[in-house]
Structure formats: structure tokens, C-alpha cells
Amino acid sequence: MSPRILHIISHLFHKNSHQKVIELLEKECGHTQLRTNGNEGGLERIHFAVLKLSEGNIEKLKHETKEATIDWRDVLMAAGFGCDVAAHGRWYEEIQKRLK
């Protein structure tokens, strides 16, 4: 789990939920479940998408991780990250600015 993902989790979710969110991403939304090519940057982009779409809600996160296993490209598009491989990075920068 990348430091950027952990940072987003800490921003979006209550502290008591952090471990559950991490486990959900690792078990339900990893390379095996998503059938990705093993590219960590690509997986991080998908994780950013499901986290953004969850809006800090565990039930929404569960839904989005299931959607990602059907077709991860759909969650990238829904999050606004589908047509621009750098869009998730800009979203992360926005979160960082809000925390300052």
C-alpha cells in the first residue's frame, strides 16, 4: 500500500476504519482480483478511483471495489481518471492542499 493511498485513507475515513479500508483494498481490489498487469502505478490509480468514489463511506467503497473487479476501467472513468493518466495525481494534490 503506497504512502499516498494511506494518506488518502486517513483523509477520507474515520481512524477506526483505516485497517478495514486497507484490508478491503488488498483483498478485494488487488492485482489478482482486477487482473491487472502487475503495474503498481496502475493499481494505485484504480485505488485512488475507488477511494474517491467511496466519498469516505465503507459501503460505497465495497460497492466500488466490486465494480472494479467487473471492469476497473469503469471506475477510472466514473472518478474522472479514465482519459488522463495524471488526473489521479492532481486529485491527490488537491487533497494535500485542503489539509494544509
C-alpha positions as CSV (number, residue, x, y, z in Angstrom):
1,M,0.0,0.0,0.0
2,S,1.6,3.2,-1.1
3,P,2.1,6.2,1.3
4,R,-0.2,8.3,-1.0
5,I,-3.0,5.7,-0.6
6,L,-2.6,5.6,3.1
7,H,-2.7,9.4,3.2
8,I,-6.0,9.4,1.3
9,I,-7.5,6.8,3.5
10,S,-6.6,8.9,6.6
11,H,-8.2,11.9,5.0
12,L,-11.4,10.2,3.8
13,F,-12.2,7.7,6.5
14,H,-12.5,7.7,10.3
15,K,-9.5,6.4,12.1
16,N,-11.4,3.4,13.3
17,S,-12.0,2.3,9.7
18,H,-8.5,2.6,8.3
19,Q,-7.5,-1.0,8.8
20,K,-10.7,-2.2,7.3
21,V,-10.3,0.0,4.2
22,I,-6.7,-1.2,3.7
23,E,-7.8,-4.8,4.0
24,L,-10.7,-4.3,1.6
25,L,-8.3,-2.7,-1.0
26,E,-5.8,-5.5,-0.6
27,K,-8.2,-8.4,-0.6
28,E,-10.9,-7.2,-2.9
29,C,-9.1,-4.8,-5.2
30,G,-5.6,-6.1,-5.8
31,H,-3.8,-7.3,-9.0
32,T,-5.3,-10.8,-8.8
33,Q,-8.9,-9.6,-8.5
34,L,-8.5,-6.9,-11.1
35,R,-6.5,-8.9,-13.5
36,T,-4.0,-6.1,-14.0
37,N,-0.5,-6.5,-15.4
38,G,1.2,-6.0,-12.0
39,N,2.0,-2.3,-12.6
40,E,1.9,-0.7,-9.1
41,G,1.2,2.8,-10.6
42,G,-1.8,1.4,-12.4
43,L,-3.1,-0.3,-9.3
44,E,-2.6,2.9,-7.3
45,R,-4.7,4.8,-9.9
46,I,-7.5,2.3,-9.5
47,H,-7.3,2.5,-5.7
48,F,-7.5,6.3,-6.0
49,A,-10.6,6.0,-8.1
50,V,-12.4,3.6,-5.8
51,L,-11.5,5.8,-2.8
52,K,-12.6,8.9,-4.5
53,L,-16.0,7.3,-5.5
54,S,-16.5,6.0,-2.0
55,E,-16.6,9.5,-0.5
56,G,-15.3,8.1,2.7
57,N,-18.2,5.6,3.1
58,I,-17.3,1.9,3.7
59,E,-20.4,0.6,1.9
60,K,-19.7,2.7,-1.1
61,L,-16.1,1.5,-1.1
62,K,-17.3,-2.1,-1.0
63,H,-19.6,-1.4,-4.0
64,E,-16.8,0.4,-6.0
65,T,-14.3,-2.4,-5.3
66,K,-16.8,-4.9,-6.7
67,E,-17.4,-2.7,-9.7
68,A,-13.6,-2.5,-10.2
69,T,-13.4,-6.3,-10.3
70,I,-16.0,-6.4,-13.1
71,D,-14.2,-3.7,-15.2
72,W,-11.7,-1.4,-13.5
73,R,-11.8,1.0,-16.5
74,D,-15.4,1.9,-15.5
75,V,-14.3,3.1,-12.0
76,L,-11.5,5.1,-13.6
77,M,-14.0,6.8,-15.9
78,A,-16.5,7.4,-13.1
79,A,-13.8,9.0,-11.0
80,G,-12.6,11.2,-13.8
81,F,-9.3,9.4,-14.1
82,G,-10.0,7.4,-17.3
83,C,-8.8,9.8,-20.1
84,D,-5.8,11.3,-18.3
85,V,-3.2,9.1,-16.6
86,A,-2.1,12.1,-14.4
87,A,-5.6,13.1,-13.2
88,H,-5.4,11.0,-10.0
89,G,-2.2,12.7,-9.1
90,R,-3.8,16.1,-9.4
91,W,-6.7,14.9,-7.2
92,Y,-4.2,13.8,-4.6
93,E,-2.6,17.3,-4.8
94,E,-6.0,18.9,-4.2
95,I,-6.4,16.7,-1.1
96,Q,-3.0,17.7,0.2
97,K,-3.8,21.4,-0.3
98,R,-7.1,21.1,1.7
99,L,-5.2,19.5,4.6
100,K,-2.8,22.4,4.9
